[in-house]
């Protein structure tokens, strides 16, 4: 799951990125409202963490412009103010939730899970396909034969695939969604991580596989007796 963090306080932004990435989110960080809108034009995010007080364009203006453009991305507002007026205005403009600084990282993560949950079809913390489970709280990939904890990028790829069974997701889409536009990595890193996941699925005796569609991308499908070997 990919998030955009718009927070102008650099030290706080860096700390939040660390917390979010440790919790297996992909995060892009921006430091003013105009930059936030520029990034959001790509429509590549599952949620927005938006500070109210920012240079160039404040968070409430960003939120207003998003909703006027019919962009319904889930938004969590951050504010150093405790005044009720800011919170009410933000909610009236279409924010999903708010947090007043300082806040506990556990509460931040809980609120992110809550606001993004409404955008997904599966509400359970454990995603399932075939005999495979993917636990969003422990980041473990499992079958009746055992389980293994996935790395950050492995988990995000698997989450994206299992939430879109049978749908081919392009290599570019996987790269942009998980590594982001500012990444120094090459796009072939996607194939490397797909290879890691294939080996883990095989080792767990999974009855699903990651299928490659040449020059298109990857999809997740259940293995049948008539399925062609890759």
ABEGO torsion letter per residue (X at the ends): XBBBBBBABAAAAAAAAAAAAAAGBBBBBBABAAAAAAAAAAGABABBBBBABBBGBBAAAAAAAAAAAGBABBBBBBBABABAAAAAAAAAAGBABBBBOBBBAAAAAAAAAAAAAAABABABABBBBEABBBBAAAGBBBBAAEBBBBBAAAAAAAAAAAABBGBBBBAAAAAAAAAEAABABBAAAAAAAAAAAAAAAAAAGBABBBBBBBGAEBBBBBBBAABBBX
